[in-house]
Every structure is written in structure tokens, then in C-alpha cells.
Amino acid sequence: MNRKNINKKIVIPDDTYLEEISFIFNQNNDSCDSDKDGQNLVIKTTDGGVGPYLVLETVRWAINFEELEWFFDVIKNIRILGVKYGKKG
């Protein structure tokens, strides 16, 4: 497994908020997938006014059990950004 470290410090001014955070991941298709274009996964936050929530969009995304910890760390970091910098009101 060769995953890039995406932990970077992000500083956003107090009078600014993130309306949406979006990440698009792409990987080669797995051995059971007949699609030749690979697999895409979109993870984003959105806020309908009550607070941020996660949206996952994909047709197919295969992940090994060994990669689950990395995957959940990515989601936790996205959640932290959405909660910390989402709409205040």
C-alpha cells in the first residue's frame, strides 16, 4: 500500500467558512471490475443549514481490509475540516 500523506495544516480566516469540501479519488479497477476506466470515489461535505454532513458518490470503489484505517483517517480529516470551518450561525 502506497498512500500519500494528505495531512496539511489549513488556516482559514474567522470571517470565512467552507461551504463544501470535495475530494476525488481515482484508482485502477479491481480484478472483479470489467470497467476499463478505473474507479472514482467522491467524498465531500455539504451543509444544508443544520451542520455539515458527508456525501459519498461512486459507482464502484473496492478497498482492501488493510486500507480501511487509512480510508477512515481520510474521512475523519474531512469531517474535522467541515465541522471546524463550516457555516457558523
Sequence and secondary structure as in RCSB ss.txt:
>XXXX:A:sequence
MNRKNINKKIVIPDDTYLEEISFIFNQNNDSCDSDKDGQNLVIKTTDGGVGPYLVLETVRWAINFEELEWFFDVI
KNIRILGVKYGKKG
>XXXX:A:secstr
             TT   S EEEEEEE   TT   TT EEEEEEEEE SS EEEEEE S     GGGHHHHHHHH
HHHHHHHHHHS   
